[in-house]
Amino acid sequence: MIKTLQELLQEKIAVAILGKTHGLNGELKLHPLTNVPEIIESLSEVVLFNEKQKVYLLAKIVDMRLGNGVYLVKIQGIDSVENAKRLSGSKVYIDKSELPTVKNDEYYFYEIIGSEVSDEAGNKLGKVDEIIQTGSNDVLVINKNKENEILIPVIKDYIKVIDKKNKKIIVKIPEWLD
């Protein structure tokens, strides 16, 4: 049975983007979309998808090393600069099941982006459009670039419930927004 691209990617998550070529033997720079190095360093069989060309490829990463602060990868069957250039710009997808398990009070961004946010009284505030990493705690951006944009720090004082399964978050409105 042939799957549509949307069906193929449904249970997958983008973890990196292939950058420019490196050297003459078909290596590519790999730019992580995650801050968890274990995810990148364990890449093996992946799906590459180039959105501009609407092309996907099942690929096997056969070698990876860190060089000058960037990952360099070798993909099976890609042995020239010309072939590697065709893959530049492709997103690297893995099965969501390959992600390390997170604790109950932890989350991956994809699990809460798009979540419906309500206050403790049940008033809908909007959807999570982005998550900002500040170093000390994450900040939810609700209704990004709109007149009613709200920033909520992800700390126990303000986040009352994160229901990842149903994509719902209940928050206490910060004092500065009352």
N, C-alpha and C positions, 0 to 999 in steps of 0.2 A: 504494500500500500504506500503510495506516494504521499508524503506529508507536505503541507504548505510551509513556507518559511516561518510563519507565525507559530505554527504547531511545533516546528523543530526547535525554536528558541524559547518556547513557553516554560520549560523546566530548566532553562539555562540562565546563567548570569554572566555579564561581561566583567572580566577581571583585569583586562589590560588592552592596550592598543599597540599594534606593530608600527614602529616608526621607520626611519630611513634605513637604508642598507648600511652594512659595515663590512669593509674588506671586499675581497674579490670572490669569495666562495659561497655567497648566498646567505650570509648571516644578516640578521635584522636586529635593530634596537627594539626593546620591549619596554613600554611605559605602563607601570601598574596603575590600576584604578582603585586599588585597595591599599590600606596601610598595614596589612597583615602579610609580612614577607613569606610566611609558610605557604600561603596560597599560591604565590607566584613560583616559589622554589620547588613546588611539587607538581607543576604543570607537566602533563605528558600528552594524552590524547585530548585534543581540543577541537572546537568548531571555530573557524575563522569566517567572519562576515564583513564584507566591504559594502557599506551602505550606499556609497556613490555608484558603484558598479552593479549593485544588487547581485553579488556573487558570494556564495559560501563554499567552504572547503573543509572537509574533515582532515585534520592534520595531526602529525605526531612530532612533538618536540624531542629531538634526539640529543641535544646538548644545550646547556645554558651556563653562562658565567657572568660574573659581575665585572664590568670594566669601566673605570672612570665614573662611577656612580650610576651607571645605567646597565640594565640587563641586556646581554647579547644572546640571541637564540639562533639555533640551527634547526631547521624544519626538514624532516625526511623528504628527499626528492627535490629539494631546492638547492641547486649547486652552482648557480650563477647569479651575478648582480641583476641581470635582466629578469630572471624568474622571481627573484626576491622583490624587485621593484613592484611587481604586480600585486604583491601582498601588503605593501606599505599602506597604512591607513586602515587596515582591517582590525576589527575588534576581536578579541580572544575570549571565547565563551567556554565555560565548564558547566557541568551539571550542578544544580544547587545542592544536591545531595553530597557533593564532594567538599563543600565548605565545612570548616571545623564547626562543631556544635557550640552554640553560645549558651550562656547561663540564662535563666528565666528573666533576669532583669537587664540583659544585654540584647542587642539587636544589630542586624545588618541594615544599612541605609535603605536598601530596596524593600525591606519588610515594612517600613513605616512611611516612606515617600508615598503620597497619594492617600494617606489615612485621613479620615474625617475627624476633625477636632471639635470637641464640645466642652463647655465649661461645666462646673459641678451641678448647675441648675438644669443642664440639658440643652442650653442654647448652642446652636451650631455656630462655630466661629469660622470654619473654612477647612481647607485641605492643606496638608504638609506638602509644600512645593520644593523645599530644599532643607538641608541640614548643614549648619556651619560648625566646623570644628574650631574651638577657641583654645584648646590646650587643657583647660581645666574642666570644661564640660561642653557638650554639644548644645546648639541652639536650634530650635525648630523655627523655620520660616513658613508662616501661614499666609496664604494669599499674596505671594511674592509680586512685587512691582504694582500692586493695586493700592487704591486709596485706603483700604482697611487692612493693610499688611500688619501682621503681629509677629513679634519675636518672643518666643518662650524658652527660657533656659531649661535644659533637661537635668533638673535636680529634683529631689524628693519633695521640696517645698511646693513645686508647681506642677509636676507630673503626677497625677493620681493613679491613672490606669493606662497601660499600653497593651491593647489587645491586638497582637500581630496577626492572628488568624483572621479576624473580622475587619482588620484595618480601621480600628477606632481608638482614639486617644481622648482621655478626659483630663482636663487641666484646671488648676486654680488660676484665676486671672491675677497676674502680678499687680501689686499695689500701684505701680506707676501707670497702669492702663485703666484703673477704675475712675 
